[in-house]
């Protein structure tokens, strides 16, 4: 039996926030444990990239259908199933002893995660009046900042006990969530539901999954140049076929017509390229700190924490910065600064003081926070209210794709500089240093996209948000 409206409004933001926290924590907690899990499974650390990217890729494939599934089957049933599936995937991840099975279980986790947060947000929108929604959404956004801060540290602490506990920690949270969802989550569903674009889902999902696979195996010499080229061609054909299909079908999976909106197009494309570079940092940093420099998992996690601390501290200053400087100037200059800081990590070695590593990590967190918030808010600057939901779906899907591809890009960069079978400290440090420079250069390259913005682009969003900086 569902509780009364007052109790629902008190508990619902917590339910969505906990779901968001589980997803964000699971995205970051594994990074610190990569070297330890690789040793336990008997694989090279670079081989763990598929375990990390498969989760983000699964989110990218299934996020587009989350709204349709919720409208069709009801928010309570879908949210319950999402938590159950995520918890099941977590349990299975902690039980397997093979990296290929671990990848499969991470995909199961991603299927659940893809439904949790979007459906949770949809439930908030339908429960709270517009005057109450801002406060509810702000509360739910807190885990997005706390999760990345606690993830690396929690991963370092837990892996010291046993790496399997990293996955088992989700079990009690998930079971408790199921109990509260059954009691407090409202059940909304649409009266009329458009047919699911199944053809689009197959074309789009197959295309990006194949492309991600090619990026992962590139440089491993498991396939020859002709096979790699053939897979790339097939992937390109699938994605082009989806683009043509989306233009002709009445209810496409992702409405590509939104890319005609200039600020939306530049924000999404610029964000995608930026994250291709920056998305590989969580994969590279534990390799540098643990295998290269010999730090423990806990010490490695602590060295990553300053990134999230500065990101949280900057959060309330960003609207004021955007209002005074403007999106174009901020994104062009900040993208260059962010890429330069990434390349600067290539100077970290055995002789580098911990204080300098902390300063570099804090600087990276500062510029990353400004970058991501600027890109995310610019995305909706000129998108009308009717298209906001689809715009959010496309932006979220592209973001998860770029995170998955970012890990693959980082792995590709390291594969070019590090022999796959080595775990030597000096070789690892040298290879990761070169990867930092390569990813930093790729990030700086995305500044070219933002130069196409106009000086007043996003002013309506920046000036509208400015008063909230003081709230």
Secondary structure, 3 states (H helix, E strand, C coil): CCCCHHHHHHHHHHHHHHHHHHHHHHHHHHHHHHHHHHHHHCCCHHHHHHHHHHHHHHHHHHHCCHHHHHHHHCHHHHHHHHHHHHHHHHHHHCCCCCHHHHHHHHHHHHHHHHHHHHHHHHHHHHHCCHHHHHHHHHHHHHHHHHHHHHHHHHHHHHHCCCCCHHHHHHHHHHHHHHHHHHHHCCCCCCCCCCCCCHHHHHHHHHHHHHHHHHHHHCCCCCCCHHHHHHHHHHHHHHHHHHHHHHHHCCCCCCCHHHHHCHHHHHHHHHHHHHHHHHCCHHHHHHHHHHHHCCCCHHHHHHHHHHHHHHHHHHCCCHHHHHHHHCHHHHHHHHHHHHHHHHHHHHHCCCCCCHHHHHHHHHHHHHHHHHHHHHHHHHCCCCCCHHHHHHHHHHHHHHHHHHHHHHHHHHHHHHHHHCCCCCCCHHHHHHHHHHHHHHHHHHHHHCHHHHCCCCCCCCHHHHHHHHHHHHC
